[in-house]
Amino acid sequence: MIEELIRTVSATDDDAIEGLRAIADAEPERLTPYLGTLLDRDVLWPGTLYRAADAEVVRRVVERVDGGRTPDRLDQLLVILAHSGHPLAESALRRWSTQPPAGADRLHVDALSYARVGGWTVGPDGRRRDLCGDVAYEWVMRAGPRRADVATCPWCASPRWTAADLHTADPAVGAALAHTGWSGRLVIETCHFCACYTTLYSRVTPAGDTAWWTGNARPVHLGSVEAEDPPALVPVPGAARRSPYQASAWERGGSTLGGRPDWIQDAEHPDCPGCGEPMDYLGLVGGADLDEYGEGAYYLHLHRPCGFAAVTYQQS
């Protein structure tokens, strides 16, 4: 199957690329022997195909950037390196952040900022920090309790939605949140409506406390809105995913705790309002799992040192 896809693939062959993308999500290492051929054929997108790139392929991509032969493809080459997460890629991105390669003047951010696309970053101490976990679990929707005393959104007066209620005593939760350093209960409440318009932050504690952050700013384009009930569902951990890349923002059953996000738009790891560092990714709740006609996806984030959680939303 892979051989046939590789034989027919080209940068404009959507069917073959989608077939390879599915393999990269489920078993990325199966593509490793073929990535050199994809590079030869100038198939540089999506960069997720190169998640399991070996040192030789990464070296070739770095040499292509350094050679400046295709500055118009620099964005795609940097995305490939970010997704590979390889030490050679990390070294190159660090170098290019101070010594920009040809074509860098066309980018919106410096080279090292591309690391976030691959789910990692370099902290103020100069050390690499992974923003995502390496294990993932299905997030199954269950009916949540209806409470009369639930807090409401200060902007639209909608009852707040419990987007997550987790405890690291659960082995699945502990594994999925290991990269965050969190220990204890984690409750994330948000406004399911207003989160569609802006990043909403909350203060959280390991005791399960959650509070609306007073620094949240109401979007000027939100307009006049009426209160509406939040989803009557709360996600609970289910079976382990085969791969950390199997979240789906589009399909029913795609909601996932841990692992890597399936971004609908560009990668979006919000900055912690306490310290400015990018927040860790926790999981994805797909609109298709919340409502029969739901769309888009909610992305949950956490920064343990400062005690902040965040909810972002994307749709096509």
Salt bridges, closest charged atoms under 4 A:
GLU4 OE2 - ARG7 NH2 2.69
GLU18 OE2 - ARG21 NE 3.14
ASP25 OD1 - ARG51 NH1 2.79
GLU27 OE1 - ARG30 NH1 3.33
GLU27 OE1 - ARG242 NH2 3.19
ASP40 OD1 - ARG60 NH2 2.47
ASP42 OD1 - ARG64 NH2 2.80
ASP42 OD2 - ARG73 NH1 2.73
GLU56 OE2 - ARG59 NH2 2.21
GLU63 OE2 - ARG59 NH1 2.56
ASP66 OD2 - ARG95 NH2 2.99
GLU90 OE2 - ARG94 NH2 2.97
GLU90 OE1 - ARG128 NH1 3.58
ASP125 OD2 - ARG127 NE 3.16
ASP130 OD1 - ARG128 NE 3.25
ASP134 OD1 - ARG260 NH2 3.18
ASP149 OD1 - ARG147 NE 3.34
ASP165 OD2 - ARG185 NH2 2.79
GLU189 OE2 - ARG147 NH1 3.68
GLU228 OE2 - HIS192 NE2 3.10
ASP271 OD1 - ARG116 NH1 3.04
ASP280 OD1 - ARG129 NH1 2.80
